[in-house]
Every structure is written in structure tokens, then in C-alpha cells.
Amino acid sequence: MDFELQNQAKVATSVASLVRRDPELTRDERDLMRLGKKPVLKRNFGFMSVLGFSCTVLITWEGMLIVSTQSLVNGGPAGVIWGYLIVWIGTISVFAVLSELASMAPTAGGQYHWVAMLAPESSRRFLSYITGWVTFAGWQAVTASAAYLIGTFLQSVIILAKPDYNPQPWQAMLFLWIVLAFAVFINTVASKTLAPFEGLILILHILGFLGILIPLVYVAPHGDASIFTTFVNEGGWPTQGLSFMVGLPSAVFSLIGADSAVHMAEEIKNASTVVPHAILITIVLNGVLGFAMLLAYLFCLGDLDAVLESQNTLGYPFLFVFQTGTQSIPGAVVMGLVVVALGICSTVGVLASSSRMLWSFSRDRGIPLWTHFIKLDQRTSIPIYTISFTITVSVLLSLIILGSSIAFSNIVNLSVVGLYSSYLLSCSLLLWRRLQHQGIKAHDSDSYGNIQWGPWRIPGVLGVINNAFACLYLFVLWFWAFWPRLLQ
């Protein structure tokens, strides 16, 4: 299977003269043509809309509540806090590197394109192909798992409101389909509203945070500072340190997917600067909100054994904390529905990013039937076929729920492993280029087809140190993501 990426140097050289002859081309058009790509998507996203897009894809404070149970089991309150800080710092480092790459090459392909750009000639084709597939698998898994988590959480809210409700796997599957149907509607029928929709959801994301945080802080009884030192090993691991490391990757899911903005790059105005800025502000803003919510939640935890025991009935223990903290079932239900609503909205951005990544990979002939997947809707210029394919994959994966919800839960781990693998390959190759001083030109150098820094980068030794730290962090988290929650 041939990649268009193999011919990009020739394509870029041929467009160099065209770019010089036509000074009316925008910076975005010049960037894409330098990379050997033809601009075909409409650039509807500005800075605020793409910031809202990436913030709501991450839904960090909401996601941290949903996935914190594993860290409570393996690590306890202290494990949740310190694990989150480790993951947050590591994520900032990783996406600082990815922002440099996005500024170099703002294309919807993202990781696999960067790998093809940075890898040595002898392994370029193989590494790019592998990166494309793990990124594709990771984003497909994120789409399915995001809808699944929201669907099952909605069941937990119903249990809280109606204790005699008996949740069934097929009901979780139907809730998943409803979540996906909403995402499809916004991405297709209402595609013109996608950019303003994401800006609106950013406001709701912050208002929802305040709506949950204020009752926890002012109504619920609080514990003491022992949460910073209370470690727990309920997974049956030989040592507390091993238990902590097993629980560490759970925080990753609430901070994963900031590269969503990368895959929308060809629909963003002034992408080479807006994408890096949006990514880093997203990580910092969401990280702050997530940490604040985490502290409020843990201070209101109360009896840890009772909280963990509630998992057997409610599924998501933080609903039990909402209930005991507010002493009101209706109040806890409303708080839970806020998380459900924001989670549903997050799948809109997840589906958009997944479909754009697949569209770009098809454009570079990386998958079978690529001639069909590259087609765009004539009216809206959206990749309707890749949206349909992504939804089909998620629906088929949801059938696993009927046999085993535990098996489907492993899809969450697949999303972490897939995306972290693509990040690790991209960051490692950029570090190799930096250390070898090979072929990275100055920003705005007149050298089409060569690798050149974009307008955003971390210069000098500081950039090398951050790049090395990002690679180390990614390898450690990637390794522990394969471990089971409980020692059988």
C-alpha cells in the first residue's frame, strides 16, 4: 500500500513556485501546500471555538469523577491526588512537544504525518503506517468508550433516583446509541453549528463545574488533610507502591485527547499558532478545574469503605458522595445529570476528531477503501463517510456489552494505549532530530519540503529537556496501562 506521504517532498517542491507566484494565499494554505496537501475543508473554527472544542473533549473535571474509582482502589485518596498531579505535569510536557509538532505541520493527520516527516528514510514508511493505525484505533476506542461511560453513568443516576430500577446490559447499549445519535446530528445535519456549539459548551463546562463544586464545598461535611497521606491497596498487590502505579493510568483518561484540536487543524483559521495555544490553555485550564474538583470530592469523601461499597449498587461511587454530602437525593440526581449532559456534549467533539483523523489517513491511502472515505459532502464539505464509519464501529463495539461489560471496559484501556503509543513515537522522533541536529530549519525559512519549526516552539536546551521528560513519562504510563486493576 503506497502512502502519499512518500511523495510529499516532490509535491511540496512543485507547489513552492506556485506559492511564490500567488502572494494572496493565506498562511494556512501555504502551510498545507508546503506539506503537500490541498486545502479542501472549510475553516470555521477560531481560537475560542477550538478552545471550547478541546476543553469539552477532555471534560477533565467530569472525567476525573467518573474514572477515579480505580485510583481509590489502588492508591486511595492520596494515590488519587498525587497520581493526578503526576499525570497532569506529564501531560503538559507531552502536549508542549505535540504543540511544537502541530505548529510545524498543522494537518489533520497529526501523529502519523509527523512521524513520516521526522523518521529516517529507511523506516519512514513503516513507522508512519504503524502510527497511523494506532492513532486510528485509539480514537475509535475513545469514541466508543466515551459514549459507553456516559451511558452507564446515566444508568447509575437512574438507580439513585429510583432504587428499584434493575439496570440491564441492553439498556446501557441503547443509552450509548442515543449519545452517539446526538453526536451524529451535530456533526452532520447541524454541522454548520459545530463551531459555535463548542464555544457554548465551554461556558456550560465552567458553569457546570461551579454548579457541582459549590454544593460540595458549602453543604457537604468535610474531612481533614489526611487525604494527602492516606494510601490504600484494595487490589491485592504485594506492595503499596505497585498498587499506586497500577492505579496511576486511571487519571490519564480524564486528560487524554487534547490532540483533538490537531485533527481539526485544517478547519481552524491560523492553525499553526491557534492549535498550539488552544492545546496548552486547554491542558492548564482543565487541569486546574480537575484538581479543584478532585480536592473538593476527596474532602467530602467520608467513610472510604462505604464509598467503595457503593460501587456495587450505584456503579459510580461519586454519586454516593453527592448524596451523602447534600443529604438530598434530588440534589444528587441534578448534579449527576449535569455531568451526563456535559459528557454527551463531549462526544460531539470526539466524533469530529475521530472522523477527521480517519479522513486524513484515507487521503494518504493508509487504509483499505480509502477512495470512498476521502469523499466530502458537497454541500457542507464534511467527511460524511468517515463519520458514518466511526459510528458503525462504535455501534458494533457496543454489542460486546451484551456479553461482558468488563470486556467492553478494556476498550477504555485501548484508547490510552493507542493514543499514548502515537504520542511516544512522535515525541521520540522529534527528540532524536533535536539531538542529531538533523534537518530542522528556522521558522519561515524559504525551503518547501524541508522540516522547519513553526511559529510556536520551546527553544534550545529547555526544549530538549522537556522533550526527553515527555518521552520518559509516556513510556512509564504506557507500560502501566496494560496492568489489570485487581491481582487475580
C-alpha positions in Angstrom: 0.0 0.0 0.0 1.5 3.3 -1.1 1.4 6.4 1.0 1.0 9.9 -0.5 3.4 10.8 2.3 6.2 9.2 0.3 5.8 11.7 -2.5 5.4 14.8 -0.3 8.8 16.2 -0.9 8.2 16.2 -4.7 4.7 17.7 -4.2 6.0 20.3 -1.9 8.8 21.3 -4.2 6.3 21.7 -7.1 4.0 23.9 -5.1 6.8 26.2 -3.9 6.9 28.2 -7.2 3.0 28.4 -7.1 3.1 29.8 -3.6 5.7 32.4 -4.6 3.6 33.4 -7.6 0.4 33.9 -5.6 1.0 36.1 -2.6 -2.8 36.1 -1.9 -2.6 32.6 -0.4 -3.2 32.6 3.3 -0.8 31.3 5.9 -2.9 28.2 6.4 -3.0 27.5 2.6 0.8 28.0 2.4 1.3 25.6 5.3 -0.8 22.9 3.8 0.7 23.3 0.3 4.2 23.1 1.8 3.2 19.8 3.4 1.9 18.5 0.0 -1.8 18.9 0.9 -4.6 20.6 -1.0 -6.9 22.8 1.2 -10.4 21.4 0.8 -12.1 21.8 4.2 -13.8 24.9 5.4 -12.1 26.9 8.2 -14.9 27.6 10.5 -13.1 27.5 13.8 -11.5 30.4 15.5 -9.5 30.5 18.8 -12.4 30.5 21.2 -14.4 27.8 19.4 -11.4 25.5 19.1 -10.6 26.1 22.8 -14.1 25.1 23.7 -13.8 22.1 21.4 -10.6 20.8 23.0 -11.8 21.6 26.6 -15.0 19.8 26.2 -13.4 16.8 24.5 -11.2 16.4 27.6 -14.0 17.1 30.2 -11.3 16.7 32.8 -13.3 17.5 36.0 -16.2 15.4 34.9 -14.0 12.6 33.7 -11.9 12.6 36.9 -15.1 11.9 38.9 -16.1 9.1 36.6 -12.8 7.2 36.4 -11.3 8.0 39.9 -12.6 4.7 41.4 -9.7 2.7 40.1 -7.3 5.1 41.8 -9.3 4.9 45.0 -9.0 1.1 44.9 -5.3 1.2 44.0 -3.8 4.1 45.8 -6.6 5.6 48.0 -7.3 9.3 48.4 -3.5 10.1 48.5 -3.0 8.0 45.4 -5.7 9.9 43.5 -4.2 13.3 44.4 -0.5 12.5 43.7 -1.3 10.4 40.7 -3.4 13.2 39.2 -0.6 15.7 39.7 2.0 13.3 38.1 -0.3 12.8 35.1 -1.1 16.5 34.8 2.5 17.5 34.8 3.4 14.8 32.3 0.5 15.7 30.1 1.6 19.4 30.0 5.1 18.2 29.0 3.8 15.9 26.3 1.4 18.3 24.7 4.0 21.1 24.7 6.0 18.8 22.4 3.0 17.9 20.3 2.2 21.6 20.1 5.6 22.2 18.6 4.8 19.5 16.0 1.4 20.9 15.4 2.9 24.3 14.7 5.4 22.7 12.3 2.8 20.7 10.4 -0.8 21.7 11.1 -2.5 18.9 9.3 -5.5 16.7 10.3 -3.2 13.6 10.1 -1.3 14.7 13.2 0.9 12.0 14.6 1.4 9.7 11.6 2.2 12.7 9.4 4.8 14.0 12.0 6.4 10.5 12.2 6.7 10.4 8.4 8.2 13.8 8.5 10.7 13.1 11.2 11.6 9.4 10.8 14.8 8.3 8.9 14.2 7.4 5.3 14.8 3.7 5.9 11.9 3.3 8.4 9.7 6.2 7.5 7.0 4.3 5.7 6.8 1.5 8.3 6.7 3.8 11.3 4.2 6.2 9.8 1.9 3.3 8.9 2.0 1.8 12.4 1.5 5.3 13.9 -1.5 5.9 11.7 -3.1 2.6 12.7 -2.6 3.0 16.5 -3.9 6.6 16.3 -6.9 5.4 14.3 -7.5 2.6 16.8 -7.1 4.9 19.8 -9.6 7.5 18.5 -12.1 4.8 17.5 -11.8 3.4 21.1 -12.2 6.9 22.6 -15.4 7.4 20.7 -16.9 4.1 21.8 -15.7 4.3 25.4 -16.8 8.0 25.9 -20.3 7.1 24.9 -20.2 3.9 27.0 -19.1 5.7 30.2 -21.9 8.3 29.8 -24.5 5.6 29.0 -23.6 3.5 32.1 -23.3 6.6 34.3 -26.9 7.6 33.2 -28.0 4.2 34.5 -26.4 5.0 37.8 -28.2 8.3 38.0 -31.5 6.4 37.4 -30.6 3.9 40.2 -30.1 6.8 42.5 -33.4 8.4 41.7 -35.3 5.1 41.5 -33.6 2.4 43.7 -35.9 -0.4 42.4 -34.5 0.1 38.9 -32.7 -3.0 37.6 -30.1 -2.0 35.0 -29.7 -4.3 32.1 -26.7 -4.5 29.6 -29.0 -3.9 26.6 -30.2 -0.7 28.2 -26.6 0.5 28.6 -26.2 -0.3 24.9 -29.3 1.7 23.9 -28.1 4.7 26.0 -24.8 4.5 24.2 -26.6 4.6 20.9 -28.6 7.7 22.0 -25.4 9.5 22.9 -23.9 8.6 19.5 -27.1 9.7 17.7 -26.8 13.2 19.2 -23.2 13.4 18.2 -24.0 12.4 14.7 -26.8 15.0 14.5 -24.5 17.9 15.4 -21.7 16.6 13.1 -23.9 16.2 10.1 -27.4 17.7 10.0 -26.3 20.7 12.2 -22.7 20.7 11.1 -22.7 24.5 10.5 -23.4 25.0 14.2 -20.4 22.8 15.3 -18.0 25.7 15.9 -20.5 27.9 17.9 -21.8 24.8 19.7 -18.4 24.1 21.1 -18.0 27.7 22.2 -21.3 27.4 24.1 -20.3 24.1 25.7 -17.1 25.7 27.0 -19.3 28.2 29.0 -21.5 25.3 30.2 -18.4 23.3 31.1 -17.3 26.1 33.5 -20.8 26.8 34.9 -21.4 23.1 35.5 -18.1 23.0 37.4 -19.3 25.7 39.7 -22.7 24.0 40.0 -21.1 20.9 41.4 -18.2 22.5 43.3 -20.3 25.0 45.3 -22.7 22.4 46.9 -19.7 20.1 47.8 -17.7 23.0 49.4 -20.6 24.7 51.2 -23.1 22.0 52.1 -21.2 18.7 52.4 -19.3 17.8 55.6 -15.5 17.9 55.1 -12.7 15.6 56.2 -9.2 16.6 57.1 -5.8 16.8 55.5 -5.2 13.1 56.0 -6.4 12.6 52.4 -2.9 13.7 51.3 -1.3 10.8 53.2 -3.9 8.0 53.2 -2.9 5.3 50.7 -5.0 2.2 50.1 -4.2 -1.2 48.5 -7.5 -2.9 47.8 -6.3 -4.5 44.6 -4.4 -7.3 46.4 -1.0 -6.2 45.1 2.2 -7.2 47.1 3.2 -3.6 47.9 1.6 -0.2 48.2 4.0 1.2 45.5 2.9 -1.4 43.0 -0.8 -0.7 43.8 -0.2 3.1 43.3 1.4 2.5 39.9 -1.5 0.2 38.8 -4.0 2.9 39.7 -2.0 5.7 38.1 -3.2 5.4 34.5 -6.9 5.9 35.6 -6.2 9.7 35.7 -4.9 9.6 32.1 -8.4 9.2 30.6 -9.6 12.5 32.0 -6.6 14.3 30.4 -6.3 12.4 27.1 -7.4 13.6 23.7 -6.1 17.2 23.6 -4.8 16.3 20.2 -8.4 16.6 19.1 -7.6 20.1 18.1 -4.7 18.8 15.9 -7.1 16.6 13.9 -9.3 19.7 13.3 -6.4 21.8 12.2 -7.5 22.0 8.5 -10.7 23.6 9.7 -9.0 26.2 12.0 -8.0 29.7 11.0 -4.3 30.5 11.6 -3.8 26.9 12.7 -0.1 26.9 13.2 -0.4 29.3 16.1 -4.0 28.8 17.3 -3.7 25.0 17.7 -0.7 25.1 20.0 -2.2 27.9 22.1 -5.5 26.1 22.4 -3.9 22.8 23.3 -1.8 24.2 26.1 -4.5 26.5 27.5 -6.9 23.5 27.5 -4.4 21.4 29.5 -3.8 24.1 32.0 -7.4 25.2 32.4 -8.9 21.7 32.5 -6.1 20.6 34.8 -6.9 23.4 37.3 -10.6 22.6 37.2 -10.0 18.9 37.5 -7.7 19.3 40.5 -10.1 21.7 42.3 -13.0 19.2 41.8 -10.8 16.4 42.9 -9.9 18.1 46.2 -13.5 19.0 46.9 -14.6 15.4 46.2 -12.0 13.8 48.4 -12.5 16.2 51.3 -16.2 15.2 51.2 -15.4 11.5 50.8 -16.3 10.5 54.3 -16.2 6.7 55.0 -13.9 5.3 52.3 -15.2 1.8 52.8 -18.8 2.9 52.4 -17.9 4.8 49.2 -16.2 1.8 47.7 -19.0 -0.4 48.8 -21.5 1.9 46.9 -19.9 0.8 43.7 -21.8 -2.5 43.9 -25.1 -0.7 43.9 -24.6 2.7 42.1 -21.7 1.8 39.8 -20.1 5.2 40.2 -19.2 6.0 43.9 -19.0 9.7 43.5 -22.8 9.7 43.2 -22.9 8.3 46.7 -20.7 11.2 47.8 -23.0 13.7 46.2 -26.0 12.1 48.0 -24.4 11.9 51.5 -22.8 15.4 51.1 -26.0 17.2 50.1 -28.3 14.9 52.1 -30.7 15.1 49.1 -31.3 12.5 46.5 -32.9 15.0 44.1 -30.0 17.3 44.5 -27.5 14.5 43.8 -29.6 13.5 40.8 -29.4 17.0 39.4 -25.7 17.1 40.0 -25.3 13.8 38.2 -27.4 14.9 35.2 -25.1 17.9 34.8 -22.2 15.5 34.3 -24.3 13.4 31.9 -25.2 16.4 29.8 -21.6 17.6 29.5 -20.4 14.1 28.8 -22.9 13.8 25.9 -21.7 17.1 24.5 -18.1 15.9 24.7 -18.9 13.0 22.3 -19.7 15.6 19.6 -16.0 16.7 19.6 -14.7 13.2 20.0 -16.7 12.0 16.9 -15.5 15.1 14.9 -11.8 14.4 15.7 -12.1 10.7 15.1 -13.7 11.2 11.7 -11.1 13.8 10.6 -8.2 11.7 11.6 -9.7 8.8 9.6 -10.3 11.1 6.6 -6.8 12.3 6.6 -5.4 8.8 6.9 -7.6 7.8 3.9 -6.3 10.8 1.9 -2.8 9.3 2.4 -4.0 5.9 1.3 -3.3 4.3 4.7 -6.5 2.1 4.9 -8.5 -0.1 2.6 -11.3 1.6 0.7 -9.6 4.9 1.0 -11.2 6.2 -2.2 -14.6 6.1 -0.5 -13.5 7.6 2.8 -11.9 10.7 1.3 -15.2 11.9 -0.2 -16.7 15.0 1.3 -20.3 16.2 1.4 -20.7 18.6 -1.5 -22.9 21.0 0.5 -21.0 21.2 3.8 -17.6 19.8 2.9 -17.6 17.5 5.9 -16.2 13.9 5.7 -19.6 12.2 5.9 -18.3 8.7 5.1 -15.7 8.7 7.9 -18.4 9.9 10.3 -20.6 7.0 9.3 -17.8 4.5 9.6 -16.8 5.8 13.1 -20.4 5.5 14.3 -20.7 2.0 12.8 -17.5 0.9 14.6 -18.8 2.2 18.0 -22.2 0.5 17.5 -20.6 -2.8 16.7 -18.3 -2.5 19.7 -21.3 -1.8 21.9 -22.6 -5.3 21.2 -19.8 -6.5 23.4 -21.8 -5.1 26.4 -24.4 -7.8 25.9 -21.8 -10.5 26.6 -19.5 -8.8 29.1 -19.3 -5.2 30.4 -15.8 -6.0 31.7 -14.6 -6.8 28.2 -16.0 -3.6 26.9 -14.3 -1.7 29.8 -11.0 -2.8 28.3 -11.8 -0.5 25.3 -11.0 2.4 27.7 -7.5 1.0 28.2 -7.2 0.5 24.4 -7.8 4.3 23.9 -5.0 5.1 26.3 -2.6 2.6 24.9 -3.3 3.6 21.3 -3.0 7.3 21.7 0.0 7.2 24.1 1.8 4.9 21.6 1.3 7.5 18.8 2.4 10.3 21.2 5.5 8.3 22.2 6.6 7.7 18.6 6.1 11.3 17.7 7.9 12.7 20.7 10.8 10.2 20.4 11.5 11.1 16.8 11.5 14.8 17.5 13.9 14.2 20.3 16.1 12.2 18.0 16.1 15.0 15.4 16.9 17.6 18.1 19.9 15.6 19.4 21.2 14.8 15.9 20.6 18.4 14.7 19.1 16.9 11.5 17.2 18.9 9.1 15.0 21.2 11.2 15.1 24.7 9.5 14.3 28.0 11.1 10.8 29.2 11.1 9.7 30.8 7.8 12.8 29.6 6.0 12.3 29.5 2.3 12.6 25.7 2.0 9.5 23.9 0.9 9.5 20.2 1.6 12.1 20.5 4.4 11.2 20.2 8.1 11.0 23.7 9.7 10.0 24.9 13.1 6.6 26.6 13.3 5.8 29.9 14.9 5.5 28.1 18.3 8.3 26.1 19.9 10.4 25.7 23.1 13.9 26.7 22.0 17.3 25.5 23.0 18.2 23.2 25.9 14.9 23.7 27.6 13.1 22.2 24.6 15.4 19.2 24.6 14.9 18.6 28.4 11.1 18.9 28.1 11.1 16.6 25.1 13.2 14.0 27.0 10.9 14.2 30.1 7.8 13.8 27.9 9.2 10.6 26.3 10.1 9.2 29.8 6.6 9.9 31.1 4.9 8.4 28.1 6.9 5.2 28.3 6.1 4.8 32.0 2.3 5.4 31.6 2.2 3.3 28.5 3.8 0.3 30.4 1.4 0.5 33.4 -1.7 0.9 31.2 -1.5 -2.8 30.4 -1.9 -3.9 34.0 -5.2 -5.2 35.4 -7.0 -3.3 38.2 -7.1 -6.4 40.5 -4.5 -9.1 41.1 -6.3 -12.3 40.5 
